[in-house]
């Protein structure tokens, strides 16, 4: 995935039963990430708990965290899983985007 107006690529890495979305900006060695862990299935659907979103200062102020959350949401739509926004940043983005409510698990 390449983000608009920013040479940003987001990759998804499964780690154990959870995973991590990693944001890479071209020509930057620092990366940002959003981590998730599995939750208890709800209504027969997989649940992913968004636990941490971290964007170091070196790449901050460019919307990287927002792109990470949007990638998680896009994957939830395509792969049909629900999200528990335990991370305060992810929770704030869900508040700003009420049309994501159907992707929220609790």
CORZI-V999200 format. One record per pair of residues at least 12 apart in sequence whose ideal C-beta (glycine too) atoms are under 6 Angstrom apart, sorted by sequence separation. I is the first residue (numbers start at 1). J is the second residue. D is the distance in whole Angstrom. If there is no record, write none. Layout:
I&J&D  I&J&D
This chain:
36&48&4  37&49&5  53&65&5  10&23&5  20&33&5  21&34&4  36&49&6  36&50&5  37&51&6  8&23&6  9&24&5  20&35&5  35&51&5  8&25&5  19&36&6  35&52&5  18&36&6  7&26&4  18&37&4  34&53&5  83&103&5  17&38&5  33&54&6  69&90&5  84&105&5  84&106&6  32&55&4  82&105&4  65&89&6  69&93&5  30&56&5  73&100&6  76&103&5  30&58&4  30&59&5  28&59&6  32&64&4  48&81&6  50&83&6  25&59&6  34&68&4  53&87&5  46&81&4  47&82&5  48&83&6  49&84&4  50&85&5  51&86&5  52&87&6  45&81&6  51&87&6  53&89&4  45&82&5  49&86&5  50&87&5  42&82&6  50&90&4  23&64&5  23&68&6  39&84&5  21&68&5  21&71&6  6&62&6  47&105&5  8&67&6  10&71&5  42&105&5  3&67&5  1&71&6
